[in-house]
Each structure stands twice: as C-alpha cells, then as structure tokens.
C-alpha cells in the first residue's frame, strides 16, 4: 500500500486470523470482479462512501456501549499511533506509520509537548 500524501510505501502487519477472514471475503462470489473491498450499495458509486463508513463505525461504537461522539474514523487512526507512542516513546516509528515527512508534523499531530518529552527522557537511565 502507498501512503496517499507522500506516495511512499506503507507496510501493514495483520494477524493470521484477520488475513484469512479478508481472503474469504475477497473470494466470496459476490465480490468476484469487484474493484473495491467494500463496494457501495448505491449504483452511482463503486465504493463505500466516507459518510457510510462513518455511519458503520458509529453503529459499531454504539453496539459496544460507548459514546459515538468520542470516536470517529480519524480519531481511531490518531488513537492507534498515540498508543504506540505512549508504549514505546518512538516518535520515528509513529512518523513512519503516519507517512509524515517531517517530525514536526508528527509531534503536532500527537500533541506531544515538553512535559511528555521530559518524562520520557527521565525514564531512561544512561
């Protein structure tokens, strides 16, 4: 897969279970010949719209008893990399995952401030 902003390749790792599920989905007779993994039900559009995707995500969030206004398609993207940063402290890894060319963009995206940087550095003994 290629990151849309930078056009650089991005590698995703998925579990075996997820890979097999996707393979089954793609091989489903209704999917054969379809260009998109999630085709639209509307004939004017070949793929699922961003609005429909947001509705599906809202339903998922509601189904597990969470407040949908706190979760969205973009916030989930940000949450994943924020958790990676929090657990590893590795801004470079987060930068690569997001496809940012400048570290400043990653720092702003995560909302990393001086206090975060200082607590990370205090936790490392040399």
Secondary structure, DSSP 8 states (H G I E B T S, - for coil): -B-TTT--B------HHHHHHHHHHHHSTTTTT-SSSSB-SSTT-SB--HHHHHHHHHHHHHHTT--GGG--HHHHHHHHHHHHHHHH--HHHHHHHHT-SSHHHHHHHHT--HHHHHHHHHT---
